Amino acid sequence: MKDVNLRNLKVNEIIKFHDYNFIIYNDYIDLNGMLGKVKSIHENKKYDHYQIEIELIDKKYSDDLEEWNNCLWFTIPENEYNVKFTVLNRKEEEK
C-alpha cells in the first residue's frame, strides 16, 4: 500500500481515503476510512487539467450522491494535493 497523488491514479484502482471531507451542496461528507474505485479519468493535456471519477464502495452517502450514482469527481490541479488516500490494489512493480 502506498500513498500517491491523484494524478498517478489508474482506472479500477481501489483507494482508501484519509481525513478528507468533500463538499456536496454546502454540506461536508466525511470520507475518512471510506473506500472508492477509480471509475474514469478524463484529461486535457493542453490545459494540464484532469477530472477523476471515483465511485464510492461504501454506501453511507448513497442517498446524498444518488444524482451522481454514488460517485465523486476530483479535479486537478484544484484537488491535486489536498486529497489524502492510499491505493490498496496497486501491484508492487507499479508503485
Helices and strands as residue ranges (DSSP letters): E 2-3, G 6-8, E 14-17, E 21-24, E 27-30, E 35-44, E 49-56, G 66-68, E 71-76, E 85-87, G 92-94
